[in-house]
Amino acid sequence: MGLRQREPDWHNRPVPAFGSLAARLLIVGLGPGEKGANRTGRPFAGDVAGDLLYPALHRFGFASAPEALDKDKAANPRLRLVDVRITNAVRCLPPANKPTPAEIRACNAHLRREIAAMPRLAAILALGGISHQAVLRALHIKPASHPFGHALRYEFPAPLPTLFTSYHCSGYNWRTGRLSRESFERVFERIRAFLATKSD
């Protein structure tokens, strides 16, 4: 029995981006989590990754509240993003939480169009290596020339946005200590400082 039959009240469809196309920051995750975005219909809402991401966004002025969910465990309808948009490299729930290369390639055109549709885009934050490579491909940049690592920053010729990187804020990375709340939030501190130097 598939998820749509087993959980008919869940979103269970491609998950749209969250936030305005007029934002200056685009956050690119991996793909919807089964009990997170696949359930709620909002990126990172309802899983451990969102428990790290949304408080960081709120702390640095990118979100109106730190809670991604309401009291009924649905996507918080009162939550507003400020100057940031959240999307994923893959729009549908990947099998075993790991998208195939074919899925990543198929979704890359969506990411490319999304980036092109953001006229004020100044920075992209890639969460994890797969997202990092997807962003580079969407920008027509060879991934091998810009390896992934935590808290890196890559500058490209104008008008391309600056690329920031972070380990994915997954439960695995959090539980194993690969990523801490402090090291994750330092990335946002750098992005906020970077955006403060930019003007329209």
N, C-alpha and C positions, 0 to 999 in steps of 0.2 A: 504494500500500500504506500503510495507516494504522500509527500507532505501535504499537498493540496487536499487529499482525501482525509488524511489523519488530522490535520489542523486547518479546517476550512475557514476559521476566523483570522488566520494569519495573513500577512501581505502576500507572500509566496509568488512574487512577480519581480521583474527587474526593479531595482531600487533607484529612484531618482536622486539627483544631487539635492543638497539642502543648503540654502543661502542664495544671495543675489548674484546675478552675473555682473553686477557693478562692483563687486568686491575687489580689493587689491590683493588678497591672499586666497590661494586655492590649496586645500589640503587633499591629498590623494592617498586613500587607503588601498587595501588589497581587494576585498570583496565583502559582500554581506555575510554576517555571521548567521548561523541557522536560527538561533534563539534571540538574536539581536535584530539587525536591520531586516532580515528576511521575515521576521515576525512583525516588527513595528512599522516597516516601510520608511525608516529614516536611517541614514548612515550612522553607525556606531551607537544607536539608541537601543539599550537593552542588553548589552554584553559588557564584559570586564574592560574591554578596550575603551568603551565609552565612559566608564567610571574614571578613567585616567584622562581622557581627552577633554570632555566637557568642563570639568573643574579647571583645567589649564586654560581653556578658552575664556572662561569667566574671569579668572584671575588676571588675565592680561587684556581684558576689555573687548574680547571678541564675541562674547555671548552674554545675554541678559540674565542668565541664571546658570548655576553649576549642575542642575539636575536635568538629565536627558529624558526622564520618565515622569509621569504624573503618579498620583496615588494608586491608580488602577494598573500601573505598569505598562501603560501605553505611552507613545511619544508625547512629550510635554507640549501641549498646544500653545502655551504661553511663552515658550522659549524662542527667542529671536537671536539671530546671528548678526554681528556688527562687522562689516568690512571683511568677511570671510565666507567662503563657500566650501562645502565638503562633498567630495565625490569619491568614487572607487575606480581602480583600474579595470575591474570586472563588475558588471552590474547585477549579475544573477548569482545565487548561491552556488559556489563551486563544490564539486564532489570532494568529500573528505577534507573540506576547507582548504583545498589547494587547487587553484585553477590550472588547467592544462595550457601549454603554449598556444594551442589553437584558439582557446577562449580568450587569452590575453591579446592575441593578434586581432581577433574578431572585434573585440571591444575597443581597440586602440583608436579606431576612426571616431568613435563617440568622444573619447577623451580629447582627440585633436580638435574636433569641432567645438567642444566645450571651451577649451583654452582660447581658440580663435574668437569666440563669442564674448570674451571678457575684455572690454576695451580699457579698463583701468588696471589690469593684472600686472602686479609688480613682483610678486613672489609666489613660489610654489613650495609646499612642504610635502615631500614624499615620505610616506611611512613604510619602511621596509624595502628590501632589495627589489622585489618584483614591481612594486609601485615606482621605484626609482627608475628602473629600466623602461617601464611603460611611459613615464613622463619624457624621458630622453627620446624615445622613439616618436612620441607625439610631437616633439620639437624638431624632429629630423636630425638628431644628434646621435652619433654612434655610442652606445652604452660603454663599450670597452675603453673609450677615451676618458670616461669620468666614473671611476669605480665607486661603489656604494660603501658608506661607512656611517657611523653615528655622528651627528652634529657637524656635518660638512656643509660647505657653501660653495656653489659654483656660479660664476658670473659668465654670461654669454653676451655676444654682440647685440646691441639694440636692434629691434624692439623686444627681444626675447626676455622673459622674466628671469630673475635670479632663483636658483634652485637651492633649497635647504633640505637636509636629510635628517632622519631620525630612525632608530630602531622602531619597529612597529610596537604600538602600545598594547600588545596582546597580553592575555592572561599568562601565557607561557613565559614571555620575556619579563613580565612583572614578577611572577613567582620565582623564577630562577635567578633574579637579581641582575639580569643583563641590562634591564632598564629600570631606573628608579623614578619616583615622582619628581625628585629634584633634577635629575639629569634630563628628563623629558621637558620640564618647565623651563630649563635654561635655554632650550632651543627656541621656545616661544619668546623668551626675553630678548634673544638676539633678533628674532624676526620683528618684534615690536620696535626695537631700536633702529633696525634697517628701514622699516616703513616710515619712521619719524623723519628720515632724511629725504623721503620722496614727496613730491607734490604733483598734482595733476597738470 
